[in-house]
Amino acid sequence: MVFEKEINHKLHPERYYVTPKGQKLPLQQLVKDALKQVPKAKLASVMVYNDAERSVEIGAIIPEKKNKGDKDKNKKEAPAENGKPGENLKDKKPKEAARANTTLFVNPYTGEFLGQYSKRQSFLFTVEMLHRFLLAGKDSIGDMVVGISTLLFLFILVTGVILWWPKTRNIMRQRLKIKFNGSGKRLTHDLHIVTGFYTSLFLVVTVLTGLVMSFKWANNALYTITGSKQQKEEAKAPESKYGAGLKPLLFEQALATMGDKITTAEFYSIRPPRDSAGTYSINILEQGKTENAADNYTIDQYSGKIIATQLFADKSLGQRVRSYVKPVHTGSVYGLPTKILSFIVCLLACIFPVTGVMMWLNRIKKKKPAQKRLVRHPQPATA
C-alpha cells in the first residue's frame, strides 16, 4: 500500500504517461470525447498535471446496478439534470455515490482515450479494505477488531520501550547492537529488542495516526489537543448569480481567473457546476506540498469571479494536522524517501511477532526433571 501509486504507474505506464506533441487540446473537448467512450458515464472532475508527460485524468460516475426498489427511491430523490435559473437545488445534498467511481485517462495532445481504472475493482483496494476493516466494511466488527488491535499494538510498543530502557551505559551499548555471532537465543533476543528500539518511534507515529483514522474519539482528541474546532459544513454553499442571457463558462474560461496559480502548480483539479446555481470548484496543489494541502477556490460559473476561498494556510492548526494524518501514516508525506522509510519500518515490524513468540516459547520450555532411579536395598537374612 505504501507504493500503490508507483505500482500502478509501473504496471500501466500507457495510462499515466504520454509523449508531448504540439499544443494541448481544450479540456472541454477532451472531456466530451472521453465520456463518449464510456456509456452512461457522467463527469465528476478533471485533474490536470503541469508535467508535460502526464495524461489528463477525468473522474467519472458510472451508475452501479441496483435493484428496482433502489431505482425508484433514487428517482424520487434525484434532482433534475437541467435545473431552471433560480431553482434552489442546494437543499438536495449530493450522496456518497455522486463521487467519481472510475478514472478515464486521455492524451491531452491528441485526445486519444488511454483507458479507464476503477480503484474499487482493483487488488490494491482489496488489500486496503483488508488492512482497514478485515474486508467487513466501516463500522463493522472487522473495523472494531482492527481498532482494538491497534490499541494493543500501541500498548506493546510503549511497554516494550520501558522494559528495554537500560540502567547503565554498558547495558545500553549492548542493547543498541545485534550480536550476530551469539547463540540462537541471543540472536532472537537481540533481533526483538534492538530492532524494536530503533523502529519504536516511527511505529508509535504510525499507530497514533491509524487510531485517528479508526476512532472518532481519537480524531476528536486531536482537535482538543491542538485547541481547534472541527470544520463544519456551511449552512448554505456559495451559489452562482444567474442573469438573463448568461451562459456558463467553459473550463479554460473558469481557470483563467486563477492566473499564475495554475501554471506554477504541481497539478490542479476542477469540478464543474452540478446545476444552474452551482459553481466551479478548483483545487490547486503547489509544488512540493502533500496532496492533502491543496487550496480551494469557488468560482461563479457565469462571471468567473472568485466567490469563496479556502487556503490551506488559513485552516486551523487541528485541520492542518488532521490533513497530514494519512500522508504520515502511509509514508507519502515527503515523497519517495519517506515511503522507503515507511516500507522498511513496516518490514522490520514483522520481526516482532515472530521473535516475540520464539522468546516466549523459550521461557515456558522447561526441561523434564531426570527420573530418580529406584535402589533396592537387600533384605536382612532371616533365621
N, C-alpha and C positions, 0 to 999 in steps of 0.2 A: 504493500500500500504506500510505502514511502516513495517508491519510484513509479507510481502509477502513470503519471504524465510521461515520463521518459520511456516506459514500456510501450505505451500506446503509440508514441511518436516513432519508436524504433520498429515496431511491428507493422505500422501503416503509414510510412512516410508520404505515400501518394495522396493521403487525405490532408495532411498538415502543411506540406511544402510544395511550392511551385517555382517555376523559372521566370524571373521578371522579364516582361516583354512588352515594351511600349507603355502607354498610359492605362491607368486603371479605369474600368467602366463605372458608370454611376451606380450607387448602391441600389437605387430603385429598380434598375434593370436587372441587377444580379439577383435580387430577392424575387422578382417576378418570374424570372426564368427558372430559378431553383425550385420554387413552390410548384411549378408545373410538373416537375419530375416526381413529386410525391403526392398522390391523390389525397384529397381531404385535409391536407396539412394547412395550418394557419400560422401566420407569423407571430412570434413572441418577442424576438430580439435579434440584433445583428451585432457581432463582435468583429472589430477591425484592428489588426496589428500594424504598427508602423514599420515592422520588419518587412522589407520588400519581398522576402521569400516565403512569407506566411500566407495561407489561404484565408478567405473570409468565412467565418463560422456563423451560420444562421440558425438561431434557436427556433424550432417549430413545435407546434402542438398537433399531435396526431391522435384523434379520438380513439379511445380504447373500447373494446367490445364490452357492452353491458347488457344486462337483462332488460326486459320490457318495462318492468317497474321503475328501474333507474332512469330509463329514457323518458318515461312520462314525467317523472319528477324533475328531471333536468329541463324538459321542455317548458314546464311551468315557471321555473326559476330563471332560465336563461334570458338575458336582455336582448333586445332587437339588435341585429347586426348593424343596421344603419340608423342610429338614433337621430331624431329630428333636432334642429337647433333649439337650444334652450331646454331640452328634455333632461331631467335630472336622473342620470344613470349611476351616479356615485353611491347611491344608497345600496346598490347591489354589489357587494364586495366580491372580488374575484376569488374563486375557490382554489384549493391547492392544485387541482387538476389543470388550472389555467396556466401553470408554469410549463416551460418547454420540456418535453419529454424525449426529444431527439435533436440531433445536431446535423445540419446539412453543410457540406463543405463545397466551396465554389472558388474557382480560379478568378481572382479579381481582374486579370488582364484579358482573359478570353471569354469568361462567363461559363467555362466548362464545369459541369457538375462532377465533383470528385468522389462523391459517396455520402453516406449517412451513417450516424453512430448513435445508438441508444445505450446509455450507460446502464440503465436498469436491466438490460438484457445481456450484460457483459459478465465475464467470470470475475473480474475485479470488484464488481458491485456485490456479487455473492460473497466474496471474501470480506468486504466491508460490513455487510449485514451479519455475517458470522462473528466478526470481531466485536460489533456493537451490541447486537441483540440475540446472538446464537440462532439467527435465522427466524426468530419468533416475532419480530416487529417491535416498534416502540411501545413503551408502557406495558410490556408483556412480562411473563415470568423470566424469559431469557434476558430481557433488559435488566431485571432486578438481580439476576444471578451475576451478570457482568459487573453491575454496580457494586454489589457486596464483595465480589472477588477483588475489585479494585481497592476497596477499603481495606481488605485483609492484606493485600499486597503492600499498601502504604504502611500498615502496622508492622509488617515483617521487615520492611526497609528501615524504619526508624529504630525498632528494637535491635535489628542487626548491627546498625552503626554503634548503638550504645554498648552492645556486647563486644564489638570489635575494638572500641576505644582502649588503647593501652595505658598502663600505669607508669611505664618508664620509657625513656628514649630507645633503649636497647630493644625492648619488645616492639616498639613502633617500627624500627628498622626491619625487624623480622616480618612484620605484617604488611610491609609495603612491597615485598618482592616474593615471587614464587620460587620455591626450591625444587627445580625440575629433577635434580639427582637424588631426591629423597625417596622414601618408601612410598608405596601406593597410597597408604592412608594419609601421609603427609602431603602428597601432591593433591589429593582430593580436598583436603582441608585448606590448602593454600589457594587452589582454584576458586573455592567458595568464598573465602573471606577477603582475599586480595582483589579479585575482580569485583566483588561486591562493594568494596570501599570505593574503588575508582569510578564505578558507574552509579553509585547510590544517588549522588546529587542530580545527575541527569534523569535517573529513573523517578525520583521524587517529583521533579518538574513535570515529567510525562504523566505520572499518575494523577497529580493535582489538576492538570488541565483536562484529563479524562473525567475526573469527578465533576468538574464544572459542566462538562457536556452531558453527563449522565444524570445528575441530580439537580432538581430545582433549588433545593436548599443550598447547595454548593454555589450555584450560579448567583443566588441572592446574597450569599456571604461575600462574594467577590465585590458586589456593588456596595455592601455595607462597609467592608474594609477600606475601600477607596473613597468612601463618603460621597457616593454618586447615586443618582436616581436612574432607574431603568427607563429607557426610551419608550414612550407610549405613543400609540398611533394617534395621528391627528384626527380631531372630530370631523373635519371636512378637508379633503385633499384639495390643493390648488386646481383651478379649472381654467380652461382657455376661454377667452372672451370672443364670442361669435358676433359677427356683424353681417349685414345684408351684402351678399355678393362675395364674401370672403371664401377663399379656398385653402385647404390645408397645405402647408409647406411640404416640399419634398425633403428627403433625408439630408441631402447636401445643403439645402437652404437652412434647415434647422441647425446643422452642425456649423454653418458659417458664423453663427453667433458666438461660438466658443473661441474663435481666433486661433492664436498660437498654442492654446492649451491642447488642441487636438494633434497638431503636428509634432509636438515635443513629448507626447505621452508614449508610454510603452504600448498600451492598447486602450481602446475605448469601446463602449457598447452603447447601443441606442435602442430604447423601447418605444414603439410607435403608440399613438393615442388609441385607446380602446373604443372611443365613441366621439361624437361631435363636441363634447365638453371635455374630453381627455387632453392630456399633454404629452409632449415628448419628454422622456426621462433618459438622461445621458450620464453614464458613469465613466469617469476618466481616471486612469491609474498612471501616476507619474513614474518616470524612470527610477528604478532602484527600490521601489516600495513593494510591500507584500500585497497580494491580491485583495485582501480584506481592507486595505487602507485607501480605497478609491474615494474620489469626491463626486458628489451627485448634483446635477443641475436639472431643474424642471423648466421646460420651455413651452411657451404658448404656441400651439400648433398653427395659429393664423398670423400672428405678428412676429414670431421668432424671438420675443423678449424673454429674458430670464425672470421667471416669477417666483422662484424659490431656489435656495442654495443650501446644501448640506456638506460642508467641508469636513474632512476627517479631523483636521486640526482643531475644529471648533467643538467637537464632541467632548463629553465629559470624560474624566480620567477612567471611570469604570467602563464606559463604552469603548474607549480606545484599548484598554487592557483586554476586554472581552473579545475584541476583534482579532487579537493576537493569539487567543487560546488555541484555536485549531491549527494555525501555521506552526506554533511551537510544538504542539502535540505530534504533528506529522513530520516535523523537521524541515518544513519548507520556508521557514521564516527568513533565512538568509540564502536561499537558493541551494545549489548543489553541495556546497561544503557542509551545511547543517543537515542536509539529507543524508550524506555519507556518515556523519557523526551519529545521527539518529539510528541508522541501519546497524552500525557497529554496536551501539549500546543495546539495541533490542536483541541482536545476535548473542551478545555476551550474557544477557539476562536469561537466555535459555540454559546457561550452565547451572544456575542456582537450584532449580528443582531437581536436577539430576544429581549434582554433588550433595545437595541437602539430604536427599533420600539415602544416598550412599553413606553419608556420615551418620545418619540416624540408625541405619541397619548395623553399622559397625559398633554403635553404642549398645544396642539391645542384644547383640550377638554375644552370648555367653558360652564359655567352654563348659562342656559337660564335666562334672567332677568325676575323677577316677574312682571306679568301684573298689571298695576295700576287699582285699582277699580274706576269706574266712579260714582261720588257722585252727585246726583241730588239735586239741591237747590230748595226750594219751590218758586213757582211763587208768586209774590205780588198780593194781593187781588184787584180786580177791583171794582170800584164804581157801 
